[in-house]
Amino acid sequence: MITHLLYLHGFRSSPKSFKAQYLAGLIQRDFPEIKWHCPQLPPSPKGASELILDISKDWQVGTSALIGSSLGGFYANWLAGVKGFRSVLINPASYPARDLEKYIGEQTNWQSPQESFFFKKEYLDELLSLYPKPCDERLKDEEIVALKEQQLVMACTGDEVLDWSEMIKAHPNSEHYVVEGSDHGMSDFDKHAPFALRFLKILDF
């Protein structure tokens, strides 16, 4: 039984995003026993990693789950590696230090354009420090099966920001759920949410 669910939003996004709001409403309505957490992540990757570590410091492995979108998917993958939590990554950023270099400077929030923040060059090194270590290609069959049971990557072929095939290649031992079309924000997330929730063992049908 899942008792804690942490949602991590993407770059320039917030807890006001469609997916975050949809999940918050669904959890509140149908699963009030689950403690929902969806923090506003700071622009500093070091700050973001420290925040989500602190939030989840007392959580139990078997009853805690993560959902992360885009850069939040990168953070969720990192936290899952540290804590062992079951996770769902939605159009996850696989190489954010590379992809976000062009965004150094002042940025605005998608949901609240009146709010701005400065993305610093040193944040790229902070991202690099969170990159997963190379996987051991000699993993045993049972270890690969265990990994597939712990992490789901949801990738949209219509993603206009990130290459969906790169997401799959970057997570070779995860379960893969490829959506034909859609977009980076997975604007049709409500259609695919049941699959994610079943994977996390929140839904049992």
Backbone torsions as a table, in degrees:
resi	resn	phi	psi	omega
1	MET	NA	130.2	178.9
2	ILE	-83.7	128.4	179.7
3	THR	-110.8	-20.5	-179.3
4	HIS	-135.3	133.2	178.1
5	LEU	-131.2	124.2	-179.2
6	LEU	-112.3	124.3	176.0
7	TYR	-107.7	131.2	-178.6
8	LEU	-118.2	118.3	-176.6
9	HIS	-80.3	171.9	-176.6
10	GLY	-91.7	-175.2	179.8
11	PHE	-63.6	132.6	-179.1
12	ARG	65.6	12.3	179.4
13	SER	-105.9	-168.6	-175.2
14	SER	-165.0	176.7	174.7
15	PRO	-64.4	-6.7	178.6
16	LYS	-88.8	0.8	-178.6
17	SER	-65.1	160.9	-178.1
18	PHE	-56.9	-49.7	-176.6
19	LYS	-64.2	-42.3	-180.0
20	ALA	-63.5	-44.5	-179.6
21	GLN	-67.9	-38.9	179.1
22	TYR	-62.3	-47.5	-179.4
23	LEU	-67.2	-39.7	179.4
24	ALA	-59.1	-44.5	179.5
25	GLY	-66.3	-40.9	-179.4
26	LEU	-65.2	-44.6	180.0
27	ILE	-64.9	-43.3	-179.6
28	GLN	-63.2	-38.2	-176.4
29	ARG	-79.1	-46.4	-170.5
30	ASP	-103.5	-22.1	-176.8
31	PHE	-136.0	59.5	-176.1
32	PRO	-62.5	-16.1	179.5
33	GLU	-75.7	-14.9	179.8
34	ILE	-86.9	130.6	177.0
35	LYS	-82.6	114.7	-175.6
36	TRP	-92.7	131.6	178.6
37	HIS	-130.9	126.8	178.4
38	CYS	-146.4	81.3	-175.6
39	PRO	-78.7	155.1	168.3
40	GLN	-76.7	117.7	-176.5
41	LEU	-83.3	136.5	176.7
42	PRO	-69.6	157.5	179.9
43	PRO	-65.2	-26.6	179.4
44	SER	-74.1	121.5	176.3
45	PRO	-59.3	-36.1	177.0
46	LYS	-62.7	-44.5	178.5
47	GLY	-65.0	-39.6	180.0
48	ALA	-65.7	-43.6	-178.9
49	SER	-66.0	-38.7	178.2
50	GLU	-66.1	-38.6	179.9
51	LEU	-63.9	-48.7	-176.5
52	ILE	-73.0	-27.0	173.0
53	LEU	-66.1	-41.9	-179.2
54	ASP	-66.6	-42.2	179.4
55	ILE	-58.5	-41.3	-172.8
56	SER	-98.6	11.6	-171.4
57	LYS	-59.9	-31.0	-177.3
58	ASP	-105.4	9.3	-177.2
59	TRP	-78.0	147.5	178.0
60	GLN	-90.7	143.2	-175.8
61	VAL	-59.3	-47.5	-173.5
62	GLY	-73.6	-12.9	-175.4
63	THR	-121.5	14.3	-177.0
64	SER	-123.9	145.5	-176.5
65	ALA	-143.2	156.8	-177.6
66	LEU	-127.4	143.7	167.7
67	ILE	-131.6	127.8	179.6
68	GLY	-134.4	141.8	-179.3
69	SER	-117.2	131.3	176.6
70	SER	57.5	-118.6	177.2
71	LEU	-62.1	-32.9	175.0
72	GLY	-63.8	-29.5	175.2
73	GLY	-67.7	-36.6	175.5
74	PHE	-63.5	-45.5	178.8
75	TYR	-65.3	-39.0	179.6
76	ALA	-64.9	-39.0	178.0
77	ASN	-63.6	-40.7	178.4
78	TRP	-64.2	-47.9	-177.6
79	LEU	-66.2	-37.0	177.1
80	ALA	-62.3	-37.5	178.0
81	GLY	-67.4	-33.5	-179.8
82	VAL	-77.6	-43.4	-170.9
83	LYS	-103.9	-18.9	-179.3
84	GLY	83.5	17.5	-178.8
85	PHE	-75.8	149.3	171.3
86	ARG	-67.3	141.5	-173.2
87	SER	-145.4	152.3	172.2
88	VAL	-123.7	124.8	-179.9
89	LEU	-110.3	121.2	-178.2
90	ILE	-104.1	117.0	-176.8
91	ASN	41.2	56.5	-172.4
92	PRO	-70.9	142.5	171.9
93	ALA	-72.5	123.4	-178.7
94	SER	-95.0	-32.5	-178.0
95	TYR	-133.4	63.9	-173.4
96	PRO	-64.5	-28.0	178.5
97	ALA	-64.1	-32.5	175.9
98	ARG	-75.7	-48.2	-171.7
99	ASP	-74.1	-27.2	-175.8
100	LEU	-93.9	-1.2	-179.9
101	GLU	-58.2	-36.3	-178.2
102	LYS	-74.6	-6.4	-179.6
103	TYR	-101.8	10.3	177.0
104	ILE	-60.5	129.1	-177.9
105	GLY	128.0	-166.7	-177.7
106	GLU	-77.0	133.6	-178.8
107	GLN	-130.2	157.2	176.9
108	THR	-114.6	160.4	179.5
109	ASN	-85.2	133.5	-178.3
110	TRP	-58.0	-45.9	-175.5
111	GLN	-81.3	-22.5	179.5
112	SER	-134.8	79.3	-174.5
113	PRO	-59.9	-18.5	178.5
114	GLN	-75.0	-12.6	178.9
115	GLU	-99.1	134.4	-178.4
116	SER	-130.7	162.2	175.6
117	PHE	-148.9	164.4	-179.2
118	PHE	-110.8	121.7	177.8
119	PHE	-92.7	113.1	-172.7
120	LYS	-88.5	152.9	-179.8
121	LYS	-60.4	-36.3	-178.3
122	GLU	-67.2	-14.6	177.5
123	TYR	-66.8	-24.2	178.8
124	LEU	-64.4	-40.6	177.1
125	ASP	-67.2	-34.9	177.8
126	GLU	-64.4	-37.9	176.6
127	LEU	-65.5	-44.2	-179.5
128	LEU	-58.5	-34.4	-178.6
129	SER	-68.0	-17.2	-178.7
130	LEU	-99.5	-1.7	-180.0
131	TYR	-60.7	140.1	177.9
132	PRO	-66.1	148.2	175.4
133	LYS	-70.5	150.0	179.6
134	PRO	-55.1	137.4	179.7
135	CYS	-71.8	147.4	174.5
136	ASP	-76.2	113.8	-177.5
137	GLU	-68.0	-8.4	-179.3
138	ARG	-96.2	22.9	178.8
139	LEU	-55.5	141.1	177.3
140	LYS	-75.7	157.2	-178.0
141	ASP	-56.3	-41.7	-178.3
142	GLU	-68.3	-29.0	177.3
143	GLU	-71.3	-37.9	177.9
144	ILE	-66.1	-42.3	177.4
145	VAL	-60.3	-42.6	179.5
146	ALA	-62.1	-41.3	179.4
147	LEU	-65.1	-41.5	179.2
148	LYS	-62.9	-29.7	-179.9
149	GLU	-79.1	-13.7	-174.7
150	GLN	-102.1	-22.9	-175.0
151	GLN	-139.9	134.1	177.4
152	LEU	-118.0	129.6	174.3
153	VAL	-107.2	119.9	176.9
154	MET	-102.9	113.6	-174.3
155	ALA	-122.2	131.2	-179.6
156	CYS	-100.4	126.3	-179.6
157	THR	-68.1	-19.5	178.7
158	GLY	-91.4	10.6	179.3
159	ASP	-57.9	120.2	-177.3
160	GLU	-91.3	-1.4	-177.7
161	VAL	-110.9	-46.4	-176.8
162	LEU	-121.0	154.5	-179.6
163	ASP	-82.5	114.7	-175.8
164	TRP	-62.1	-35.0	-178.4
165	SER	-68.2	-29.5	176.8
166	GLU	-67.8	-35.2	177.4
167	MET	-61.4	-44.3	-179.0
168	ILE	-64.4	-44.8	-179.3
169	LYS	-65.0	-33.5	-178.4
170	ALA	-74.1	-17.1	-179.6
171	HIS	-129.4	63.6	-173.2
172	PRO	-64.8	-24.9	-175.4
173	ASN	-102.4	10.5	176.1
174	SER	-92.5	162.8	169.1
175	GLU	-71.3	139.3	-177.4
176	HIS	-114.5	134.0	177.4
177	TYR	-129.4	101.3	-175.1
178	VAL	-97.4	125.6	178.5
179	VAL	-101.0	121.1	177.4
180	GLU	-72.7	121.5	-178.7
181	GLY	84.2	-135.7	-174.2
182	SER	59.8	-152.5	-174.7
183	ASP	-155.5	-178.2	-176.0
184	HIS	-61.0	-39.8	-179.9
185	GLY	-79.7	-1.6	-173.7
186	MET	45.1	65.8	-176.2
187	SER	-65.0	-14.7	174.7
188	ASP	-102.3	31.1	-176.3
189	PHE	-56.2	-32.6	-178.1
190	ASP	-59.6	-27.5	178.6
191	LYS	-74.7	-27.8	-174.0
192	HIS	-104.8	-11.5	-178.0
193	ALA	-55.5	-40.1	-180.0
194	PRO	-57.6	-37.4	178.9
195	PHE	-63.8	-43.5	179.3
196	ALA	-63.3	-42.1	-177.9
197	LEU	-70.8	-31.5	174.6
198	ARG	-68.6	-40.1	178.8
199	PHE	-60.9	-39.2	-179.5
200	LEU	-79.4	-1.2	179.0
201	LYS	67.5	27.6	173.1
202	ILE	-87.8	-44.5	171.7
203	LEU	-95.2	141.7	-178.9
204	ASP	-117.3	20.4	177.7
205	PHE	-143.8	NA	NA
